[in-house]
């Protein structure tokens, strides 16, 4: 952020561990209120977007004992499809603070190299498989 922009908006960015940034007013308080305020760092609620996707892929691949390149590749072997569906399901079931899904079907599809309707099918197929396993 440029010096001119910092001065104009009245805040500064402070680096914190984990690569995030906290925004604070230059004098440490909200103008007119006289009380300190800080915004949450960008990653306060955990990793976002692509970082969360990479963690999910790594976890699922370890559980299913497959490689990420195989899971995200074009092969349609059953064990790879099941792992792929597990990733799509976990990504779709991740929710934000309001309880809404954090990631849309098109987002997940773009990260996995697939169409959003394929992701929808994957989520439904995985839920059906979980339901059969519990019964």
Secondary structure, DSSP 8 states (H G I E B T S, - for coil): --HHHHHHHTEEEEE-GGG-EEEEETTSS-TTT----B---TTTTS--HHHHHHHHHHHHHHHHT--HHHHTSS---HHHHHHHHHHHHHHHH-B-TTSSBSS-HHHHHHHHTS-HHHHHHHHHHHHHHHHHHH-
